[in-house]
Amino acid sequence: MPEPPQPPIHLSDDEWRSRLSPEQYRILRQKGTEAPYTGQYDHHFEPGLYRCSGCGAELFFSGAKFDSGCGWPAFSTPTNGQAVAEHEDGSHGMRRTEVTCARCGGHLGHVFPDGPRPTGLRYCINSASLNFDPNQK
């Protein structure tokens, strides 16, 4: 069962830099991405819960994870409708939908309309944006 929503978290740039690794900072705060097939959770399929590595908010249950072959962890749905926020992204000459953590605003990845049923969605998420909690199922 999803946790109740937590209050938004707002930190200064210096506070984010002190909390996150350089790679996490680049991805979460500067909208970067990791190279495909390099993230620690790309082929990780243990039962548990994936949380935001920036603020700890729950994002995706392992039951929603699937092997899409895209090179990043892929999920069909977040834990609930309030876990992530979606924004239009026109960067790099593409039209995509960016996914951010609803609590801290950290960049997670993108969502595409080519996932499995019943949602038809593929949340393509950077491993560096996630922490895995095997004790939450």
N, C-alpha and C positions, 0 to 999 in steps of 0.2 A: 504494500500500500504506500503511495507517495506521501512524503512528508508535507506538512502544511507550508505554504509559501513563507519565506524568510524576508526580512526587510532588505531593500537594496543596499549594496555596499559601494561606497564612493571613497577612493583613495587617491592621494596625489601620485604623480608620476614617480617621485622618489620612493614612496611607500611601495608601489607596485614593483619597482626595480629591486627593492630589498627582499620582497616576498618570493619572487619568481626567479627561476634560472634564466640565463640569457636567452635560451631557446624558447622557453615559455613566454617570456616578455615579448620577444619578437613576434610570436604567433598571436598570443592573447591580446596584447595591447597595440601592436603595430599591424595587425591583420596579415601576418605572414602565413606561410604554409611549409610543411615539411615535405621532403622529397617522397614521391610515392614508394611504397613497399619498405619504408625504413622505420615507421613508427612501431613502438613496442606493442600496441594493441591491434595491429592490422590482422594478425592471425591468432588472436587471443579469444577463446570461446568458453572460459570458465564461468560458472554461475556467480552472479553478483550484481553490483551496481556501479555504474560509471558516474563520477562526480566531476564538477568543474575543478581544474587544478588551480584556478585563481582564488575561488571563494568557498569551495566545498559543496556548493549546491548540487542536489541530485539532478542528473540529466537524462540518463538512459539505463534501463534495465537490460541485463545480458540477454534476456529472452527476445528482445527486439533487434539483436545484432545478427547480421548475416554476412556471408562472404560474397561480396559483389564483384570482386576481381578488380576494383578500381584502384587499389593500392593504399587506401586509408580505411580505418574502421568505418563500417556502414551500419546504420540502424534504420528500422522502418518507422519508428515513432519515439518521441521523448516520453519520459515518465508521466507527464501530464501536460495539458495545454498551456500551463504557465511556466514551464521549465526553461523554454528557449524563446527568443524573439527572432523575427525574420525581417530582413531589410533588402531592398533592391540594391544590387551591386553591379555597376557598369564598368568596373576596373578591368584592365588588360584587354580591352576591346570586346568583352563578352557581356551578355546579360544573364546574370545569375541571381539567386536568392541567397544572401548571406545569413548564417545562423550565429546568433550570439547568446551568451548566458543571460537569462532574464534578470538575474540578481546583480551581477557585476559588470555586465556589458562586454565581457571578454569574447573575442572572436573565436569561434569553434570550428567553422568550416562553411559548407554550403549544403543546400537541400535541392534535390532534383526529382522530377516526376517520373522516374524510371525504376522504382523499387517494387518489391513484391506486394501481393495482395495481403491484407485488405486495404492498406493505406495507399499503395502505389508510390510511396515516397522512399527516397534514399538520402538519409542524412549522412553526408560524407564528412567525417570529423577528424581533425588532427589529433593524434595520440598525445602530443604535448599539452593539449587543452584538457586532458582527462587524467583522473586518478581512479584506479579501480579499487573497490571495496568488496572483498569476497564475503564479508559478514552480513551484507545486506542483499537479500534476494527477493 
